[in-house]
Amino acid sequence: MLQSTKLKSILIKDWMRASQNKQKLYAGKRRRTLEFEAGEHGILSNTPTIGIVRAIKIRKLTLKVIGRYQIMRRIGPVAYEILCHNIRQTY
């Protein structure tokens, strides 16, 4: 009985490892980095960072994206200066 339990435990660990490897492979294929250059256009997302519980309740009424903006320059790895209706803003 002890050997069968040990074998089942090893078998379950192997299945879990195989399943995790499949999920990791699938997630890695779909993941991509987004980088923009000056002059390109991008969409600004309206994702809430605070008050998420409230945002989930009224998700139907919230905007998913704000609009399409021209990128003026790259400031950091994820920070860009965009042109917004003739007003420069940094996000």
N, C-alpha and C positions, 0 to 999 in steps of 0.2 A: 504494500500500500504506500509506503514511504517512497519507493522508487518510482511508482506511477505518478505520484504527486510531483516529484522532482522533475520527471520527464515532461509532464504537462506544463509546469512552470517554465521550463526552458523553451518549450514549443510556443507558449504564449508570448514570451519575451522576443522570440524570433519573429512572430507575426507582428508584434508592436513595432519592432525595428523596421521591418519591411514596409509597414504602413506609413511610418514616419518618413522614411526615405522617399516613398512615392509622393507624399504630400509636399515635401521639401522640393522635390524635382518639379512638380507642377507649379508651385508658387514661384520658384525661381524663373521659370519660363515666362510667366506673365508679368513679372516685376520689371520695370524699366525706369531709368532716371530721366527726369525732364529738365532739360537745360535750354535756355533761350539766349539769343544774341540780340544786340541792339538793332532796332528796326523791325524785329519780328512782332507778331501779335500773339497775345495770350489771353486766356479767360481767367478772371479773378473769381475765386470761389468764396461763397458766403457761409463758411463753416463756423458755427459758434464754438468758442473755447470755454465760455462760462455759461452757466444756466442750461446745461445740456438736458436735464430732466424736463424743464419747461419747453425747450425746443423740440423734444421728441413728441410731446403732447400735441403741439400745434404745427407739426412738420408739414402738413398738407398746405398750409398757408405761407410758409417761408420760402424765400427765393433760394434756389440752389446755386445759381451763379449771378453775378452782378452785371457783367458785360465783357466786351472784347476791347482790350486796350493795347496800345502800342508800347513796346518796351524801349525806354530811352537808353539805359545802361545797366550793367550788372554791378551790384554793390558787393555781394557776398555769395556763398554757395546757394542760398535759397532766397536772397533778397535782391529785388530789382526796383529800379526807378521807372515808373510808368507815366505815360501821358494820358491824362484823364480830362477830357473836355477843355483843352488848352490850359490845364493846371497840372503842374508836376507834383506827384505824390510818391512817397517811398513806402513800399510794403515788403 
